Amino acid sequence: MFDVCVVGGCGIDRVFISRSDGSFPDVPDSIVPAGKGSNQAVAASRAGASVCILSCVGDDDNGHMAIENLRSEGIDTSNVSILSGIRTDCNIVRIDTDGDNHIIRETGATDSITPEYIDSVSDILRSASIVMVHTKVPEVTVDRVLDICHSSSIPVMVTPCPPERLDIMSTEGRARLSKISYITANREESLIITNSEDHFEAILLANRKLIATLGGDGVMFFDEDIVTLNVPHVERVVDTTGAGDTFAGNLAYRIVKGVPLRQAVNDSMHAASYKTQFRTAQAGMPYPDQLKEFMSGKGGSIE
């Protein structure tokens, strides 16, 4: 039924942009739909995927804003649960003068994405070509998603945010890793989940399932051997918020479409770089024509 099914949080970001002296305003510069689940769904949808999202939001203005935004992006929200008496997730995002983001996460309804909820929508999971989930969702829920998908041979892409919830070095963690197809993690997350000191070792410890996004140092992953692709040059990085989600959503779509991994990673890395030129998490997540134009001018082809 769907190319991509995303299990994850929807909410809003209250965005504060640094002044030239490094201070921040007292009130947000913008309030926008966001959340890791929402971001990944939007990225995959704009890339060209048919997408559904499984999530929970509060019955409040922020929750309704989040759902309407997803619908406007062509994402199926028919199984999103709207809960009374529960607050929709709200993050505080501070963007410094270099475009780097510093996020204070305030989890609300994402904690209500329970195993019981997943059981009620398990047919949707089984209808997807790939499932995406992140570890801000409760651990027991991530495990239920992995169990259901593993039993139906559905590949799962996991983003370890926060990384402490994906300890893949323990006995329990190794069992969990066996049910995971791909892990997309940033520089810090990659080392934390593997208790490693370098990314080469981390990829091996993660059974070659880890795709490590290293910011300005590119992307490292395994494709017959460990490969590093250099990140394309961007004249001015405005905001890195959502870049990792842009990468993951684009990668999931390309995997479903059978694009060879090296090309899929390369395309997704360019999509993430393109996004950094725009403020807020979802603004700048590229459509295919935008990405094609960007890559044609940035040395986007790979040997």
N, C-alpha and C positions, 0 to 999 in steps of 0.2 A: 504493500500500500504506500509506503514512504521510502525514499532514499535514506533519510536520516531521521532518527528519533532522538531527541535530546531530553535527558532527565536532569533537571536542575532548577536553580533558583531564578525567579523573576523579581525585579524590584525597580528601585530608582537610585540614581546617583545625585547627590548634592555636591556640585563641583565648585571648588574654590581655586581661582587662578592667581598665582603669585604676582605681586607687584614688582616693579623693577628693583626695589630695595630688598626683596626677599620676603616681605611680610604678606599676610593674606587678609582679605576683607572679612568683615564680621558676618556678612550674609553671602549666600552662594551666588556665583555668577550665573549659574544655570541649574535647573532641576530636570533631569532627563531619564527616560526609561533605560534600564541596564540590568545588571545581574548576570552572573557567568552563564547560566543556562540560556537566558534571553540573548546574550551576546553571541554565543556559539550558534544558536538557531538562526539569528539574523545573518550572520556571516555565511552559513551554509546555504540559506535561501537565496541570498544575493549572488552566490557563486553559481546557482542554477539548480540546486537540489529541491526536491519535494520534501518538506520538513513538517514534523509534528513535535510538540513539546508536552512533556508530562511534568507538571509543577503544581504548586499551591501558592495562592496569594491571599491576602486579607481582603475582606469586603470593605475596602476603603478607597479613597480617591487614587492613591498610589497603585493599588492593585488593579483598578479598572484602567488606569493609564497604561500600565504594563501590558495588559491583555489587548487593548485597542492598538497599541504600537505593534505587537506581534501580528495581529490580524492584518494590519496595513502592509506588513511585509510578506503577506501570503502564507503565513505559518498557521497550521491547524492547531487551534487552542481548545477544541471541543472537549478535551479531557483534563483541562486545567481545573483544579478544585478551588472554589472561592469560599473562604472560611470566615464566618462571623466571629468576632471577639479575638481575632489574630491579626497582628500587624504585618503588613507587607515589608519585606526587606528594604532597608535604606542604608546606603553606604555614604560615607564622607570621603570625597576624593580631592586631594590637594595636588595641583600641578605646579611643579617648580619651574624656574626660569629656563631649565634645560629640556623641559617637556617630559621629565620623569614624573611618575605618579606615586603618591603615597596614600594608601587606602586604609581607612578605618571601617571595618566590616561590622554591620549591625544586623545580625541574622534575625529574621522574624518567621514568616510562614514557611521558609525552606526547611525548618526543623519539623514541619508537619508532613513532609514527604516521607511517609512511613512505609515499612514493608507491606502493611495491609493495603495501603493505597496502591503500591506497585502490583500487588496481586490482583487488584480490581481492574487494572489496565494491562495485564500481562499479554493479552492478545495483540495489543498495539505494539508492544516490544517485539513480539514474534513476527510482526508484519514488516518490520524495518530491515533494510539492507545493512545498516550499521547503527549502533546505539552509542551515544555519547553521555558520559556522566562525570560529575566532579565531586570531590570529597568534602565540599561544604555540605552536601547532602549527608544525613546521618550514616555512620559506618554500616549499621545493620541493613540499611536500605541499599547502599552500594552492593553489599554482599548478595542481597536478594536479586538485584538487577543482574549481577554476574551469574548467579545460579540459573536464572530463567534463560538468559541468552546462551549460556554454555550448553544447556540441555537441548537447545534448538539450533546450535551451530551458528549463532548470530555474533559477528565480531563486535567487540566493545572497545571504545577508545576512552581512556580515563585521564582526566586532568587532576593532578594532586594538589588541590588548593582548598584547604591548607595541607601541606605535604606531610605533616605529622600523622595524618590519618591514613597514610598509605605506606606503612613500614613493610617493605617487601622482603626484608632480610630475616624476619622471624619465621618460625615454622608455619604459623597461620598465614603470614604474608606471602610465603612461597606458594602455598595452596591457592591463595587469591590471585597471584601473578599468573598461575597456569590457566586462569579463565579470562585473562586480559589479552587483547590482541595488540593494542598500541597504548603507549603512555606519552602524552605531550606535556612537557614540563620545562619551566624556565631554568636559568642557571642555578639558582639556589635550591629550587624544588628537586632538581635532578640529584643533587648531592645529598640532600636530607633523606630522601626515600631509600637511598642505597647505602647510607652511612659511608660515603666515599669522599675522597679528597680531589679527584679529578674526573672529568666527564668521560674519558675513554674507559676507565674502570667502571664507572656507573652504568654505561651502556652494556658492558659485558655482564655485570651483576644483575641487570634487569632482563637477562636472557635475550638481549638484542631487541627488545620491544620498546626501548626508550628512544624518543626523538627529542633531543635537548635543544631548546631555543636559547641562544646565548647573546641576545641583544646585538650589539655592534660587531660581535665576533661570529655571527652567522648561525648556522644550524648544524648539529652533529648527530649522526644516526648510522645505523648499520644497513648496508646494501651490498652483500657479498664480502664487504670489508667495511671498516669504520670510515665514514666519509664526512668531510666538513665542507659545506657550501658557504661562500662568502656572502654577506648581506649586501644588497644593492645600496649605492650611495643615495641619500636623500638630502636635498639642499638644506632643509630646515625641519627638524623634528619638533612638532608642536605639542603632541600629547601621545604617550605610549599606552594609555589606558585602552584596553580592548585589543591590543596587538596580538597577544597570545591567543585570544579567543578567535580573532580573525584567521590566524594561522590554523588553528584546530578545525574550525568550521570548513575552511577551504580544503584542508587535507582530507577530512572525512568524505566530502563530496567526490574528490578525485579518486580516492580509494574505491568507492562504490562504482565509479565509472571505469575502473580498470586501468587508470593511468599508471605507468611504471613509477615505483616509489621515488626514485631520484627526481624525476620530472614533477611528481606531485608535491614533493617537499619544496623544490625550487619555486614552483608556481605559488605555493602557499606562503613561502617566505617573502616573495614579492608583494603578495596581497597584504601581509602584515606591515611591510615597510610603507606601502602606499597609505595605509590607514593612519600611520603616525603623523601625517601631514595635516590632520584634522583634529579639532578639539572634541572631546567626549568619546565615550567608548564605541558607539555605533556609527557616529558620523565618519564617513570616509571608508567604511567597509565597502570594498569595490564590487561593482557589477562586472561581468565579463568584458565588456567593451572598454571600461576604464582600466582594468588590469592589463588587457592586451596592449593598449596605448602606452601605459606606464612601462611595461616590460620591453616594448620595442625601442624605447628611448633610454633604457637603463641596462643594456647588455643582458637581457633576461634569458637568452637561450643558454643551454648548457651543452658541454661536449659529451 
